[in-house]
Amino acid sequence: MLPSNPPRDADGIVQPHDHADILLPDKIIRRISKEYIANDPKVQGGKRLSSMAFSSSNDRYRGMSIDLERPILEDNIDPVAFVTTPKWIASVVMTTNQFREEKLQVGYDPMNDNPYHGNVWGKLTPAMVRKFLAESTWYVGIDGIEHPKILI
Amino acid sequence: MNAVAAFGNRRFYGGGPALAVANPNTSSAIRKISSRPRPVVNDPNLLFGQWYSAVVGRLNLLTGLEQGWDGYSAKAIQFSTADFALEVLKVLSADDTPLPDIIPGSGGELQLEWHTEDRDIELRIFSPFDAVAWLHYPSKPDDDKEVALTSDFAEVGTWLSDIVEQKRAAVESAA
């Protein structure tokens, strides 16, 4: 079941919020473009995810786009197939709790082409992003590309 | 003419304003870095050389990204941001400065990244004259640094000089 309607401002834009229907253990998926891959001699294979993989949009409230796994599953859709295309070849996964522990808000922001779309709102500091890179795991991985876990 | 062609042509045939150097707030520190031996865009030997063409090629690609390139709703990188990144690189790069990875962000920013065996340097350019740089030592996180930058990139130049010195020392010790 989709989360209930999120709060919107006067222009209809979803406002930052912590959605009650998005639970702490729920899986949060972040799609990964191949443009986020950087070279790093410290990691096996010499390539890693850039910290830009966790970057906010430039929309009004600067949320970081995510996909909410649980409602996708509840609609009997394969979430791996849903978030993966030839263009967006990979994705990482975390839990709601991992974001909220950092005082970030995790909310629901449905889009016309993605009813399972959410946002993470709040300031993403470099230390926080390094933590996310270390704690996240591949949802759909890229052969030969490591998570930069040695950065912590 | 699309954005990709416009970006490349403008640079290859005459160039635009030298943003970092032309800024009235430019400090003496940035001029000091500028005076180091480095590639200059007017050098005909460099114009189609590896450094310039590699960076311009990458920036062309990023300014031509389709909307939603990040899997969500990100737009292509603004020409002005790419142009500023190029100017910053021209200021920061000595002959043997390693080329950075140039990574786009969902908010239209660009990040220049240098990763070595013992450190990481990330220079994130949100828009012209609005940037933040981080120096991170995985084994010594207490020594990490973060600086907000507008037109004076001298501190990042110092960080990069350390990498170049390290590289030179490694070559000498191997010889």
Interface residues (C-beta under 8 A of the other chain):
Chain A: R31 I32 S33 E35 Y36 A38 N39 D40 P41 K42 R48 S50 S51 M52 S55 S56 S57 N58 D59 R62 M64 S65 V83 T85 K87 W88 S91 M111 N114 H117 P126 R130 I150 L151 I152
Chain B: L62 L65 W69 D70 G71 Y72 S73 A74 K75 D101 I103 P104 G105 S106 G107 G108 E109 Q111 E113 H115 T116 E117 D120 E122 R124 W134 H136 P138 D144 E146
